[in-house]
Amino acid sequence: MKKFFVVFILFILMLLVSINCFAESMYPSTLDNGNLVIVDAHMGVGDYAIRDSVSVVKYEPPNYELSIDVIGVVFSEDYFKIHHDYKYSPYKFGNKHNVRIRYNWNRKTVSRLRNGIWVDYIINRDNCHADGNPFVPNVAEVAFVSAYNMRFFDNMLWYSPSLHEYYRVINEDFYRVLGI
């Protein structure tokens, strides 16, 4: 009985991790006729990358540096209580901020400028809120696709230490949203 209980608890924990990793599916994938693309979402607030705000800061292949604006979108909690998702929920725009990303094409790595310091994004950790952050690779891919009409991560895999499996850094569904 004790083994069953332990297995059951582990199953529930893994289920919670996977639900948290794919919570973005409860939100609209795009707003503003596709110009705003969801890059992260949690507890009724979605971060949307603004595709037409992308600017090329540095173009020295294999090194690139891009800048993109991201806006917070706050969805209606009253709507969520009834429908259990935010797909057609009323929303309000929140804060907008700029994100700068450096890319190295040969190594397939990205770094984000945070408080004046470039911070490398580590792919081999969970690409979800449980252990990691889906924001960085998602916003980096939106910026790269918007600037160059090419995939940066494409079929690249990352390893989930929690689930002990490999997954794509960027899901093919995300590329379909980007139209590439």
C-alpha positions in Angstrom: 0.0 0.0 0.0 2.9 2.4 0.8 4.4 1.8 -2.6 1.1 2.6 -4.3 0.8 5.8 -2.3 4.4 6.9 -3.2 3.8 6.1 -6.9 0.5 8.0 -6.8 2.1 11.1 -5.3 4.9 11.0 -7.8 2.3 10.7 -10.6 0.4 13.7 -9.3 3.6 15.8 -9.0 4.6 15.0 -12.6 1.2 15.8 -13.8 1.3 19.2 -12.1 4.7 19.9 -13.7 3.4 19.1 -17.2 0.2 21.1 -16.7 2.3 24.1 -15.6 4.6 23.7 -18.6 1.7 23.9 -21.1 -0.5 26.5 -19.3 -0.1 28.9 -22.2 -2.6 26.8 -24.2 -5.3 28.3 -22.0 -4.5 31.8 -23.4 -5.0 33.2 -26.9 -1.8 32.4 -28.9 -2.0 35.7 -30.7 -3.7 39.1 -30.4 -3.9 42.1 -32.7 -4.2 40.1 -35.9 -1.1 38.1 -35.1 1.2 41.0 -34.2 1.2 40.0 -30.5 2.4 36.5 -29.9 2.3 34.8 -26.5 5.7 34.0 -25.0 4.7 33.3 -21.4 1.6 33.2 -19.3 0.8 32.6 -15.7 -2.1 33.2 -13.4 -4.2 35.4 -15.7 -1.4 37.5 -17.2 0.2 36.8 -20.5 3.4 38.3 -21.9 3.1 39.0 -25.6 6.0 39.8 -27.9 5.2 42.6 -30.3 6.4 41.4 -33.7 6.5 44.7 -35.5 8.7 46.2 -32.7 11.8 44.0 -33.6 14.9 45.9 -34.4 18.3 44.6 -35.5 20.9 46.0 -33.0 23.9 43.9 -34.4 24.2 41.8 -37.5 27.6 40.0 -37.6 27.0 36.4 -38.5 27.2 34.1 -36.6 26.5 36.7 -33.9 23.2 38.6 -33.9 21.6 41.0 -31.4 17.9 41.9 -31.6 15.6 44.1 -29.6 11.8 43.4 -29.2 9.1 44.9 -27.0 6.9 42.7 -24.8 3.6 43.8 -23.3 1.7 42.3 -20.4 -1.9 41.4 -21.0 -4.2 41.0 -18.0 -7.2 38.7 -18.6 -10.5 38.7 -16.8 -10.6 36.4 -13.8 -14.5 36.5 -13.8 -14.4 35.1 -17.3 -11.9 32.4 -16.2 -14.2 31.3 -13.3 -17.0 30.5 -15.7 -15.0 29.2 -18.8 -11.8 27.8 -17.2 -9.6 29.4 -19.8 -8.8 32.9 -21.2 -9.2 32.2 -25.0 -12.0 34.7 -25.5 -11.7 36.6 -22.3 -11.8 40.4 -22.1 -8.3 41.8 -21.4 -6.4 45.0 -20.7 -2.9 45.9 -21.7 -0.4 46.3 -18.9 3.2 47.3 -18.8 5.4 47.2 -21.9 9.2 46.6 -21.7 12.0 46.0 -24.1 14.0 42.8 -24.3 17.5 42.5 -25.9 18.7 39.1 -27.0 22.1 38.0 -28.3 22.3 34.9 -30.5 25.2 32.8 -31.5 24.2 30.8 -34.6 27.0 28.3 -34.5 26.6 27.3 -30.8 22.7 27.8 -30.9 22.9 29.8 -27.7 21.0 33.0 -26.5 21.7 35.6 -23.9 19.4 38.2 -22.5 20.4 41.6 -21.2 19.3 42.0 -17.6 20.2 45.1 -15.6 23.1 45.9 -17.9 24.5 42.4 -17.7 24.3 39.7 -20.4 22.9 36.5 -18.9 23.2 33.2 -20.8 20.0 31.1 -21.1 20.6 27.5 -20.1 18.6 25.2 -22.4 19.1 22.0 -20.4 16.7 22.7 -17.6 12.9 22.5 -17.6 11.5 25.0 -20.1 8.5 25.8 -17.9 7.7 27.6 -14.7 8.5 24.6 -12.5 12.2 24.8 -13.2 13.2 27.4 -15.7 11.5 29.9 -17.8 9.7 29.6 -21.2 9.9 33.3 -21.7 13.5 33.5 -22.9 13.5 30.9 -25.7 10.0 31.9 -26.8 10.7 35.7 -27.0 14.1 35.0 -28.6 12.4 32.8 -31.3 9.7 35.4 -32.0 12.3 38.1 -32.5 14.5 36.0 -34.7 11.7 34.8 -36.9 10.2 38.3 -37.1 13.6 39.8 -38.1 15.0 37.1 -40.5 12.0 34.9 -41.4 14.2 31.9 -40.2 14.0 29.5 -37.3 16.8 29.9 -34.7 16.2 26.9 -32.5 14.3 24.8 -35.2 14.5 21.1 -34.1 16.9 21.6 -31.2 16.2 19.5 -28.1 16.5 20.3 -24.5 16.7 17.8 -21.6 14.2 18.0 -18.8 16.0 16.9 -15.6 12.6 16.6 -13.8 10.9 14.4 -16.4 14.1 12.7 -17.6 13.2 13.2 -21.3 14.2 15.3 -24.3 11.8 17.9 -25.7 12.0 20.5 -28.5 13.0 23.9 -27.3 10.3 25.4 -29.5 7.3 23.3 -30.3 6.2 23.0 -33.9 2.8 24.5 -33.0 4.6 27.7 -31.9 6.2 27.9 -35.3 2.8 27.6 -37.0 1.6 30.5 -34.9 4.6 32.5 -36.3 3.7 31.4 -39.8 7.0 29.6 -40.5 
